[in-house]
Amino acid sequence: MTTRRTFLKLSALGSMLTGGVLKACAQSPAAGAVNKPIVISTWEHGLAANAAAWDILASGGRALDAVEAGVMVTESDPETRTVGYGGRPDRNGHVTLDACIMDERGDCGSVAFLQHIKNPIAVARLVMEKTPHVMLVGQGALDFALAQGFQKENLLTPESEQEWREWMQTQPDEVKAEINVENHDTIGLLALDQHGNLSGACTTSGAAWKLHGRVGDSPIIGAGLYVDNDVGGACATGWGEAVVRIVGCHLVVEFMRQGHAPEEACRLAVERVIEKNPDYREIQVGFLALNKEGAYGSYCIQPGFNFAVYDAAGNRMIDAKSRL
Ligand code: SD4
């Protein structure tokens, strides 16, 4: 994993150098210009997700379709052990998934504690489009998915099962927050399309070895994801409990509404996490934001969080600034 991360970092650096350093590093478009289309997403798996989203954005498609198609790549990839199929299970050995989606109209849909469905984001979208509700959970979400034609599948891959069995040997009694980037790699993805509309999606298998029934921030509109088409959008990664406590992504968007640039809005939200969580040195929380002009930024507590950006300058990784 470390090797893959290092490789991707080096590839990203290579593409920055060959693709024009100025453009690749720019976080704000020139005054008056809108940097669109653009898609940004959390962690290295964001590169592949961005590529799928970009195909839709570049041909004039809707941001909503782009964010769904983007994160479905990550959900379907068994190598990504923190999202969808192949995600690490809870402490009882069950893979339980959380996801949400939000569009330029402020419409949103969400599923939480959903089992056996490879692409929870697609179910979340149908909750948004086909029901009068925002959120379905557990068995109800599964029943809805099956009624919509989704297949029931075993999401626990042999690799994740093996890791879970090894973890069981240690039998820790305590459920602890871990800052380990290997087990906190939710994908949050934000897109601004050629029409100037924003959408976002967020999907995860949550914290590895969590208590059965635990739901994090990722399917909670306002916490793990928020989009306001007049202002911008934000998504979160890291220890979900800390994000929920400050309704993090709504806060980031409100800071942007007050005039802060995306990175500063993320930094202010991280400061709020720190204020409200005396144990902040033990946890990781990162926010990623994109505004209406196509400017983006990120900030996190611990070093180690990075994100993928795809715009006219290409698809590349950027390290987020951190407080510690
Ligand atoms: C959670 N926030 O369930 C998610 C996990 C995560 O990057 O973000 N991983 O708490």
Boltz pocket constraint, residues with backbone or C-beta under 6 A from the ligand:
constraints:
  - pocket:
      binder: B
      contacts: [[A, 82], [A, 183], [A, 184], [A, 185], [A, 186], [A, 187], [A, 204], [A, 205], [A, 206], [A, 207], [A, 215], [A, 216], [A, 217], [A, 218], [A, 236], [A, 237], [A, 238], [A, 239], [A, 240], [A, 241]]
      max_distance: 6.0
